[in-house]
């Protein structure tokens, strides 16, 4: 199951580059796994942080990483589809890390 290998690599990259979020691996009802990324810092009154989370899924047959951002009410806020190996030339980071930085550093 190479999907799990890719997801574990994503977990390690997120932990290294974005320590202010927590990431957890979950199993779907159907075959497969997904990652849930959420802020470690939550403000009960939502004055300083937005209570949102991201779900990451990876399709290893097509090298597609899908990122969906949800509100605390589970409303879809945004969707993105990326390739696992795409990197930003300027910073040298994977594009999924840059997207997560944009999502969570805007709200953390």
Backbone as CSV, one residue per row, in Angstrom:
resi,resn,N_x,N_y,N_z,CA_x,CA_y,CA_z,C_x,C_y,C_z
1,UNK,0.855,-1.185,0.000,0.000,0.000,0.000,0.892,1.236,0.000
2,UNK,1.185,1.734,-1.167,2.072,2.888,-1.279,1.373,4.188,-0.871
3,UNK,0.052,4.210,-0.895,-0.685,5.404,-0.456,-0.287,5.753,0.974
4,UNK,-0.201,4.747,1.821,0.150,4.960,3.219,1.579,5.499,3.353
5,UNK,2.474,5.045,2.518,3.850,5.538,2.532,3.882,7.032,2.209
6,UNK,3.125,7.452,1.193,3.064,8.864,0.820,2.436,9.694,1.939
7,UNK,1.357,9.199,2.521,0.699,9.936,3.600,1.614,10.087,4.806
8,UNK,2.377,9.045,5.130,3.325,9.145,6.245,4.416,10.173,5.957
9,UNK,4.861,10.249,4.720,5.848,11.262,4.348,5.254,12.665,4.467
10,UNK,4.009,12.810,4.075,3.320,14.100,4.209,3.212,14.492,5.676
11,UNK,2.882,13.527,6.541,2.791,13.787,7.982,4.119,14.327,8.508
12,UNK,5.204,13.678,8.162,6.524,14.113,8.632,6.873,15.511,8.116
13,UNK,6.566,15.784,6.847,6.847,17.109,6.285,6.035,18.193,6.976
14,UNK,4.771,17.908,7.249,3.916,18.891,7.923,4.428,19.150,9.334
15,UNK,4.772,18.099,10.064,5.277,18.268,11.433,6.559,19.097,11.454
16,UNK,7.386,18.921,10.457,8.647,19.651,10.396,8.448,21.113,10.002
17,UNK,7.594,21.373,9.032,7.456,22.721,8.486,6.391,23.570,9.171
18,UNK,5.376,22.934,9.749,4.266,23.689,10.351,3.980,23.114,11.746
19,UNK,4.839,23.391,12.710,4.668,22.790,14.041,3.422,23.258,14.791
20,UNK,2.805,24.350,14.350,1.626,24.850,15.066,0.331,24.129,14.685
21,UNK,0.428,23.117,13.822,-0.745,22.309,13.499,-0.507,20.875,13.945
22,UNK,-1.585,20.174,14.143,-1.480,18.745,14.423,-2.060,17.995,13.245
23,UNK,-1.471,16.875,12.939,-1.903,16.079,11.802,-2.101,14.650,12.276
24,UNK,-3.201,14.046,11.837,-3.502,12.675,12.251,-3.967,11.860,11.054
25,UNK,-3.615,10.596,11.079,-3.958,9.655,10.026,-5.239,8.925,10.416
26,UNK,-6.191,8.867,9.485,-7.476,8.205,9.722,-7.765,7.220,8.599
27,UNK,-8.564,6.222,8.909,-8.971,5.232,7.914,-10.392,5.542,7.463
28,UNK,-10.606,5.480,6.147,-11.948,5.681,5.590,-12.775,4.409,5.756
29,UNK,-14.097,4.554,5.666,-14.968,3.372,5.707,-14.641,2.455,4.547
30,UNK,-14.463,3.045,3.389,-14.032,2.260,2.238,-12.521,2.078,2.337
31,UNK,-11.945,1.421,1.394,-10.510,1.194,1.397,-9.767,2.512,1.246
32,UNK,-8.818,2.761,2.094,-8.007,3.963,1.972,-7.870,4.719,3.277
33,UNK,-7.006,5.718,3.241,-6.710,6.538,4.410,-6.765,8.011,4.034
34,UNK,-6.811,8.866,5.057,-6.748,10.302,4.829,-6.084,10.954,6.025
35,UNK,-5.648,12.180,5.841,-5.042,12.961,6.910,-5.970,14.090,7.303
36,UNK,-6.005,14.372,8.587,-6.745,15.525,9.092,-5.724,16.475,9.706
37,UNK,-5.732,17.724,9.247,-4.803,18.738,9.738,-5.628,19.835,10.394
38,UNK,-5.266,20.170,11.628,-5.984,21.221,12.346,-5.024,21.981,13.239
39,UNK,-5.420,23.150,13.619,-4.589,24.011,14.443,-4.461,23.435,15.849
40,UNK,-3.283,23.605,16.434,-3.088,23.236,17.843,-3.601,24.348,18.756
41,UNK,-3.776,25.539,18.191,-4.178,26.710,18.967,-5.614,27.058,18.599
42,UNK,-6.522,26.834,19.523,-7.920,27.171,19.274,-8.403,28.124,20.353
43,UNK,-9.046,29.162,19.935,-9.605,30.161,20.827,-11.090,29.856,21.003
44,UNK,-11.550,29.625,22.227,-12.961,29.269,22.432,-13.955,30.289,21.863
45,UNK,-13.604,31.585,21.875,-14.502,32.604,21.342,-14.267,32.861,19.853
46,UNK,-13.303,32.177,19.264,-12.951,32.331,17.849,-12.580,33.774,17.502
47,UNK,-11.968,34.469,18.465,-11.536,35.839,18.209,-10.174,35.871,17.530
48,UNK,-9.320,34.925,17.864,-7.948,34.955,17.362,-7.626,33.828,16.392
49,UNK,-8.465,32.839,16.309,-8.228,31.739,15.376,-9.568,31.238,14.833
50,UNK,-9.514,30.777,13.622,-10.704,30.209,12.999,-10.670,28.706,13.227
51,UNK,-11.755,28.167,13.688,-11.826,26.742,13.948,-12.123,26.023,12.635
52,UNK,-11.075,25.748,11.882,-11.223,25.041,10.613,-10.211,23.913,10.569
53,UNK,-10.400,23.006,9.631,-9.475,21.895,9.480,-9.383,21.518,8.009
54,UNK,-8.338,20.786,7.681,-8.117,20.349,6.302,-8.073,18.828,6.257
55,UNK,-8.627,18.279,5.195,-8.574,16.843,4.936,-7.726,16.631,3.681
56,UNK,-6.731,15.762,3.792,-5.852,15.454,2.670,-6.038,14.000,2.267
57,UNK,-6.250,13.770,0.998,-6.316,12.412,0.462,-5.305,12.308,-0.668
58,UNK,-4.792,11.104,-0.871,-3.801,10.904,-1.921,-4.200,9.717,-2.784
59,UNK,-4.213,9.938,-4.093,-4.464,8.872,-5.067,-3.126,8.539,-5.706
60,UNK,-2.522,7.430,-5.279,-1.189,7.095,-5.773,-1.184,6.622,-7.219
61,UNK,-2.318,6.186,-7.731,-2.359,5.746,-9.126,-2.240,6.929,-10.095
62,UNK,-2.666,8.118,-9.651,-2.614,9.300,-10.518,-1.714,10.400,-9.952
63,UNK,-1.066,10.142,-8.812,-0.214,11.131,-8.144,-0.977,12.429,-7.893
64,UNK,-2.172,12.300,-7.288,-3.016,13.461,-7.011,-3.238,13.569,-5.503
65,UNK,-2.885,14.725,-4.970,-3.118,15.039,-3.573,-4.254,16.056,-3.515
66,UNK,-5.328,15.695,-2.866,-6.486,16.589,-2.745,-6.535,17.154,-1.337
67,UNK,-6.732,18.468,-1.256,-6.836,19.148,0.036,-8.168,19.877,0.070
68,UNK,-8.973,19.548,1.070,-10.256,20.223,1.276,-10.228,20.879,2.646
69,UNK,-10.641,22.137,2.697,-10.673,22.886,3.951,-12.131,23.041,4.361
70,UNK,-12.397,22.730,5.630,-13.755,22.760,6.171,-13.839,23.704,7.355
71,UNK,-15.003,24.320,7.531,-15.261,25.127,8.724,-15.625,24.181,9.871
72,UNK,-15.728,24.736,11.068,-16.104,23.909,12.206,-17.509,23.317,12.055
73,UNK,-18.321,23.902,11.179,-19.654,23.362,10.893,-19.611,22.346,9.753
74,UNK,-18.411,22.034,9.285,-18.164,21.088,8.183,-18.631,21.622,6.832
75,UNK,-18.718,22.934,6.696,-18.961,23.542,5.388,-17.640,23.563,4.628
76,UNK,-17.684,23.239,3.349,-16.473,23.263,2.542,-16.098,24.717,2.267
77,UNK,-14.874,25.094,2.661,-14.388,26.447,2.430,-13.579,26.539,1.147
78,UNK,-12.805,25.492,0.852,-12.022,25.478,-0.386,-11.559,24.063,-0.698
79,UNK,-11.237,23.847,-1.962,-10.695,22.579,-2.444,-9.496,22.874,-3.330
80,UNK,-8.507,21.999,-3.273,-7.343,22.127,-4.154,-6.867,20.728,-4.521
81,UNK,-6.365,20.605,-5.731,-5.793,19.354,-6.198,-4.371,19.645,-6.659
82,UNK,-3.426,18.918,-6.091,-2.014,19.136,-6.368,-1.350,17.813,-6.725
83,UNK,-0.140,17.905,-7.227,0.675,16.712,-7.438,1.625,16.582,-6.259
84,UNK,1.842,15.382,-5.804,2.662,15.145,-4.626,4.073,15.705,-4.780
85,UNK,4.673,15.526,-5.937,6.077,15.908,-6.127,6.280,17.357,-6.565
86,UNK,5.210,18.136,-6.769,5.368,19.540,-7.162,6.037,20.314,-6.033
87,UNK,7.018,21.144,-6.414,7.748,21.958,-5.449,7.779,23.403,-5.908
88,UNK,7.864,24.285,-4.944,8.033,25.704,-5.213,9.514,25.945,-5.505
89,UNK,9.826,26.513,-6.661,11.218,26.734,-7.040,11.917,27.738,-6.128
90,UNK,11.181,28.725,-5.668,11.782,29.786,-4.862,12.162,29.304,-3.463
91,UNK,11.266,28.607,-2.797,11.500,28.182,-1.412,11.923,26.716,-1.297
92,UNK,11.713,25.942,-2.347,12.102,24.542,-2.319,11.182,23.644,-1.512
93,UNK,10.019,24.158,-1.139,9.059,23.380,-0.356,8.025,22.738,-1.269
94,UNK,7.471,21.606,-0.842,6.358,21.031,-1.609,5.183,22.014,-1.659
95,UNK,4.452,22.009,-2.757,3.354,22.971,-2.899,2.252,22.734,-1.878
96,UNK,2.063,21.487,-1.447,1.024,21.249,-0.437,1.400,21.894,0.894
97,UNK,2.691,21.968,1.214,3.126,22.652,2.435,2.843,24.151,2.325
98,UNK,3.126,24.735,1.172,2.851,26.164,0.981,1.365,26.468,1.114
99,UNK,0.527,25.596,0.568,-0.918,25.799,0.684,-1.362,25.701,2.144
100,UNK,-0.868,24.705,2.866,-1.227,24.575,4.277,-0.697,25.734,5.109
101,UNK,0.501,26.219,4.781,1.020,27.407,5.463,0.091,28.593,5.257
102,UNK,-0.370,28.767,4.030,-1.282,29.869,3.733,-2.586,29.704,4.508
103,UNK,-3.113,28.508,4.559,-4.381,28.271,5.259,-4.245,28.493,6.751
104,UNK,-3.237,27.885,7.368,-3.165,27.893,8.813,-2.397,29.088,9.387
105,UNK,-1.486,29.650,8.671,-0.789,30.824,9.210,-1.637,32.072,9.085
106,UNK,-2.628,32.038,8.204,-3.583,33.148,8.145,-4.511,33.123,9.335
107,UNK,-4.739,31.916,9.896,-5.717,31.790,10.973,-5.093,31.526,12.324
108,UNK,-3.770,31.222,12.354,-3.128,30.908,13.640,-2.372,32.120,14.134
